[in-house]
Amino acid sequence: MKTILILLSFGWLVSCGSASKKTEKVTPLAPPKVKVKKQTAKEASAKGSQIHFQCQLEKDVRSIEVVVNEKGRCEVLYTKNKETQSKANGVPDSGFCPKVANRIKNNLEKAGFQCR
């Protein structure tokens, strides 16, 4: 009788431990939506560019500008298909914005663009 009780107890423990567990469906978090300030090239150049590159590959023309925005921070503006987006901003005179602008220029040149 003891043997039967021990076997039943053991069987019950094993069956409880191996019962299929309900898994909850987990939805991954969506990346945060970031509003990118868009403006026309005319608006961007009206701010007074410190650095300006114009890159061209056949009919595709892109421009990169470093400007000081209304908050007194430097800003890297990238224009593609007549749409300008802010790609980076930082403290003026830190060298950050020119580095970002040069990195974008170098990437375009690697892709075959001619920049001036």
C-alpha positions as CSV (number, residue, x, y, z in Angstrom):
1,M,0.0,0.0,0.0
2,K,2.8,2.4,0.8
3,T,4.4,1.7,-2.6
4,I,1.2,2.5,-4.3
5,L,0.8,5.8,-2.4
6,I,4.4,6.8,-3.1
7,L,4.0,6.0,-6.8
8,L,0.7,7.9,-7.0
9,S,2.3,10.9,-5.2
10,F,5.3,10.9,-7.4
11,G,3.1,10.6,-10.5
12,W,1.0,13.5,-9.3
13,L,4.1,15.6,-8.8
14,V,5.5,14.8,-12.2
15,S,2.2,15.4,-13.9
16,C,1.9,18.8,-12.2
17,G,5.4,19.8,-13.1
18,S,5.1,18.8,-16.8
19,A,1.6,20.2,-17.5
20,S,1.5,22.4,-20.4
21,K,1.8,26.0,-19.3
22,K,-0.3,28.7,-20.9
23,T,2.0,31.1,-22.7
24,E,0.9,34.7,-23.0
25,K,1.2,36.3,-26.3
26,V,3.7,39.0,-26.0
27,T,3.7,41.8,-28.5
28,P,7.0,43.5,-29.0
29,L,7.1,47.2,-28.2
30,A,6.9,49.5,-31.2
31,P,9.8,51.9,-31.6
32,P,9.0,55.3,-30.3
33,K,7.6,57.7,-32.9
34,V,9.9,60.6,-33.3
35,K,8.7,63.7,-35.1
36,V,11.2,64.9,-37.6
37,K,11.0,68.6,-38.5
38,K,10.5,68.8,-42.2
39,Q,11.0,72.0,-44.2
40,T,11.7,73.1,-47.7
41,A,15.2,73.8,-48.9
42,K,14.4,77.5,-49.1
43,E,13.4,77.6,-45.4
44,A,16.5,75.7,-44.4
45,S,18.9,78.0,-46.3
46,A,17.1,81.1,-44.9
47,K,18.6,80.2,-41.5
48,G,22.1,81.0,-42.7
49,S,24.2,78.0,-43.5
50,Q,27.7,77.5,-41.9
51,I,28.6,74.4,-43.9
52,H,26.9,73.4,-47.1
53,F,27.5,70.3,-49.4
54,Q,25.6,69.6,-52.6
55,C,25.9,66.1,-53.8
56,Q,24.7,64.7,-57.1
57,L,24.4,61.3,-58.8
58,E,22.9,61.7,-62.2
59,K,19.6,63.5,-61.6
60,D,19.5,62.8,-57.9
61,V,20.6,65.9,-55.9
62,R,21.0,66.0,-52.1
63,S,22.3,68.7,-49.8
64,I,23.7,68.8,-46.4
65,E,23.8,72.0,-44.3
66,V,25.0,72.9,-40.8
67,V,23.0,75.8,-39.4
68,V,22.5,77.4,-36.0
69,N,18.8,77.1,-35.2
70,E,16.5,79.5,-33.3
71,K,17.5,77.8,-30.0
72,G,21.2,78.6,-30.6
73,R,22.1,74.9,-31.3
74,C,23.9,73.7,-34.4
75,E,21.7,71.5,-36.6
76,V,22.5,69.2,-39.5
77,L,19.9,69.5,-42.3
78,Y,19.7,66.9,-45.0
79,T,17.6,67.5,-48.2
80,K,16.5,64.7,-50.4
81,N,13.7,64.8,-53.0
82,K,13.1,68.5,-52.1
83,E,12.3,67.5,-48.5
84,T,14.6,68.7,-45.6
85,Q,15.0,66.8,-42.4
86,S,17.0,67.5,-39.3
87,K,19.5,64.7,-38.8
88,A,21.4,65.9,-35.7
89,N,21.8,68.9,-33.4
90,G,24.3,69.8,-30.8
91,V,26.2,72.6,-29.1
92,P,27.8,75.0,-31.5
93,D,31.6,75.0,-31.6
94,S,31.7,71.4,-30.3
95,G,32.5,70.0,-33.7
96,F,29.7,67.5,-33.5
97,C,27.5,68.9,-36.3
98,P,30.3,69.3,-38.8
99,K,31.4,65.7,-38.0
100,V,27.9,64.4,-38.7
101,A,27.7,66.4,-41.9
102,N,31.0,65.0,-43.1
103,R,29.9,61.5,-42.3
104,I,26.8,61.9,-44.4
105,K,28.8,63.4,-47.2
106,N,31.3,60.5,-47.1
107,N,28.5,58.0,-47.2
108,L,27.0,59.7,-50.2
109,E,30.4,59.7,-52.0
110,K,30.8,56.0,-51.2
111,A,27.5,55.5,-52.9
112,G,28.8,57.3,-56.1
113,F,27.6,60.8,-55.5
114,Q,29.9,63.8,-56.4
115,C,29.9,66.3,-53.6
116,R,31.1,69.9,-53.7
